[in-house]
Structures are given as structure tokens and as C-alpha cells.
Amino acid sequence: MNVACLILPNFKIKAELKRRPHLSKKQILISGFVGNKEVVIDHTKNISGICKGSLLKDVLVKFKKPRCFLSKMTNTILMCLIN
């Protein structure tokens, strides 16, 4: 039996930017739940000081008025961060 493993870095971000190209120059993060905690699942490379797995509430205190979108494709929250 043959088994293949595919690693697609930043797949969720890239998929969302395909759907919403107007956000391509923005700081974007995708959040989701691990257990009962909302954490950063993925983010664009133009955001510094956060990493995957960071608690979303800790990340959002650094940004004023983030815009939130529901991602129909990945069933997660997509945020456009404006500092």
C-alpha cells in the first residue's frame, strides 16, 4: 500500500485570499477553537509578534477595530487586522 503526505503551508489563508483578493495586502488571521479556547490557526506573514496557537484575546488587544468575516469554506473566523 502506498501512502502520500501533502504539506500545504498557509493553505487556509491562501484559500481565503483566492476568494477575497481585495484583502491580499492586509494583515489577515484565521482563528478557531482548540477545546474551549479560541486561538490563532493561521496568519499572513506580514503580522509580527504572534504565532499559531496564540490565544486570540491576547492577539486582539494589539489591534484597533479588526474586521471579522465568517469563512464559509473552512468554517472558521477570518479577521482583517488594521493597526
C-alpha positions in Angstrom: 0.0 0.0 0.0 1.4 3.4 -1.0 0.8 6.4 1.3 1.4 10.1 0.4 1.6 13.1 2.7 1.0 16.6 1.4 2.0 19.6 3.4 0.4 22.8 2.2 1.7 25.7 4.3 -0.8 28.5 4.9 -3.5 26.7 2.9 -6.4 28.3 4.7 -5.0 31.8 4.3 -4.3 31.2 0.6 -7.7 29.7 0.0 -9.4 32.7 1.6 -7.3 35.2 -0.4 -8.3 33.4 -3.6 -12.0 34.1 -2.6 -11.3 37.7 -1.4 -8.4 39.1 -3.4 -9.1 42.6 -2.2 -7.6 41.5 1.2 -4.3 40.4 -0.3 -2.3 43.4 1.1 -4.0 43.3 4.5 -2.9 41.6 7.8 -5.1 38.5 8.0 -5.5 35.9 10.6 -7.8 32.9 10.9 -9.0 31.8 14.3 -10.7 28.6 15.5 -11.3 26.6 18.7 -9.0 24.2 20.3 -11.0 22.7 23.2 -12.8 25.7 24.6 -10.2 28.3 23.7 -10.2 30.4 20.6 -6.7 30.5 19.1 -4.8 31.7 16.0 -4.9 28.9 13.5 -3.0 30.7 10.7 -1.9 34.2 9.7 -0.2 36.1 7.0 3.5 36.7 7.1 3.1 40.5 7.4 1.9 40.2 11.1 4.8 40.1 13.5 4.7 39.2 17.2 2.1 36.4 17.0 2.3 32.7 16.3 -0.1 29.9 15.6 -1.7 28.7 18.8 -1.7 32.1 20.4 -4.8 33.0 22.3 -7.0 35.2 20.1 -7.9 37.5 23.0 -4.2 38.2 23.6 -3.6 39.0 20.0 -6.6 41.3 19.5 -5.5 43.7 22.3 -2.7 44.8 19.9 -5.1 45.9 17.1 -7.8 48.5 16.9 -11.2 47.6 15.3 -10.4 44.3 13.5 -12.9 43.4 10.8 -14.4 39.9 11.1 -15.7 37.6 8.3 -17.1 34.1 8.5 -15.2 31.8 6.3 -17.7 29.6 4.6 -15.0 27.4 3.1 -13.2 26.5 6.3 -16.0 27.2 8.9 -13.7 29.5 10.9 -13.4 33.2 11.6 -11.3 35.3 9.3 -10.0 38.6 10.6 -8.6 41.6 8.8 -6.4 43.4 11.3 -5.8 47.1 11.0 -3.3 48.7 13.4 
